[in-house]
């Protein structure tokens, strides 16, 4: 084992064990009625408005799970499945799917229903965001492990691990490409 690997291993062992938190402990729903000020040029709700609601709900979940400030590190996917209209009551449901040492993947489902009808809500979007827990100086801090409770939670945890593997592989491939281009004399 190298000195650096031994130091990292010793640092990990020195960290106190943080008790895990069940998925349900930080799960939340944010609801908002869409108005004319939320629309785009097509008369439907602007995707950026939905993305802000998604980020707000995910941030609340990440902060609740980690017990303090958490910042958005990335948004892996944002799928818009159906348009949202003025007068829709939008529900943004978020939960922690997976945790690392200081990062958390938060899964978000976006549902919409007419504000004045009793029809069931329809899923109109979904997203996966990665948050990093930070201390007062903006440095990463350790988060409690998430404890999946249901079979659905366990599936989401496993899928989040796959997305993490893909994120890391994509980042590695991009860095290798950039290094190769620099070695070949290209400047970006």
C-alpha positions, 0 to 999 in steps of 0.5 A: 500500500502506498503512503497516500493510500495508507493516509486515506485509509487511516483518515477514513478509519478516524472518522466517527461512524454516523448513524444512517437515516431512513429514506422517509426521514427527509422525503418531501413534497413541494407544491405550487400553482402555476400562473401566467408569470411562469409561462414561456412563449408557447403559453406553457410553463417554462422548463426553467420554472420547473427546474427551479422547483426541482432544485428547491425541493431536492435542496430541502431534502439534501439539507434535511438528510445531511443535517445542514447546508448542501449545494447542488453539484450536478443535475444528471437528468431532467426529463420533461414528459408532459407540458405544464399549464397555467392553473396546474397545481404542481407537486415536486416529490423528492427523496435521497436515493443514494449517499456517498461520503459527502454527496447525495443523489436526490431523485425528484418526480414532478406531478401536475393536476388541475387546481380546480379538478379532482382528477389524479395527478399526472407525472410530467417530469423527473430529475436526478440531482447530486448534492454535496454537504458543506460546512460553514467554510464551504468544505465537504462534510460527511453525510449519514448513509441513507437506509432504503426502507421499501423495495422501491427505495432499494431499487432507486438506491441500486439505480443511483449507484449505476448513474454514479458509475456512469458519471465517474466514467464519463468524467474520466473519459473527458479528462483523458480526451483533454489530456490526449488533445493537449499532448497532441498539441491542440489547445482548447 
